[in-house]
């Protein structure tokens, strides 16, 4: 029987200021690197089939947000550390 109190390993932590995530594990960093490489390769080829490339960039961004949401802390607006 698994312990329900076992905390899942986070790939992303909530940012200290603003809304979003910061990678804290190698898996999170790998996801960000792959996303950036995908975007750079898509932007470099925008002259050919622009609509298709823009759609792929949008889908990659949605996938990145989904991964951050599933493997990170719950996002919320935050302005510094809690006192």
N, C-alpha and C positions, 0 to 999 in steps of 0.2 A: 504494500500500500504506500503510495507516494504521499509525502508531507505537503499539505496545501499551502504551508507557509514558505515553501522554497521560492525564493525570489528569482525571476527569470534574469538571465544575463542580458544586460542592455547593450545594444550596439550604439545607441544615440542617447544623449542626455538633453534635457531641455536647456535652451540658452538662458544665460543669466539676465540678459537685457533683450526685450523684444519677444518675438514669437518665432519658434522654430527649434531646430535640433543641431547638436554638434556631435560628431563621431567620437566615441570613447573606447571603442574596441577595433581591432584590426579589420573585422568584418565590415564595420561601418565605414572605415576609411576606404576599403576596397570598393564598396558600393559607390561612394562619392567619386573615386578615381574613374571607375567604369562609366559612370554617368557623364563626367566631364569629357572623357575621351569620345563617348558617343555623340555628345553635343558638338564638340569641335569637328569631328568628322562629318557631321550633318551640315554644319554651317559652312564648311569648306566646299561643300557640293551643292550649295543653294541655287546655282545657276541652272542646274538640270533637275527637272521635276520638282519644283519648289513646293507645290502643295503637298506632295507625298512626304518630303523632308520635314516640313513644318508639322504635319500630322504626327510623324514619328517622334519629333522633339516633344510635342505635347503629350503623347502617350508615355514617353520615357520620364517626363516630369511627374505625371500622375503616378507612375510606378514607383518613382523615388519617394514621393510623399507617402504612398501606401506602405512601403518598406519602413520608412522612418516612423510612421504611426504604429505599425505592428511590433517593431523591434526597439522602440524607444519609449521614453516617458510620455505621459499624456501632455500634449501641447497646451500652453496657455500663455497669455500676455504676462510678462514678469518684468519688474524694474528693480533688479538687484537681488541679493540674498535675503531670505526671511530673517527678521531680527529675533 
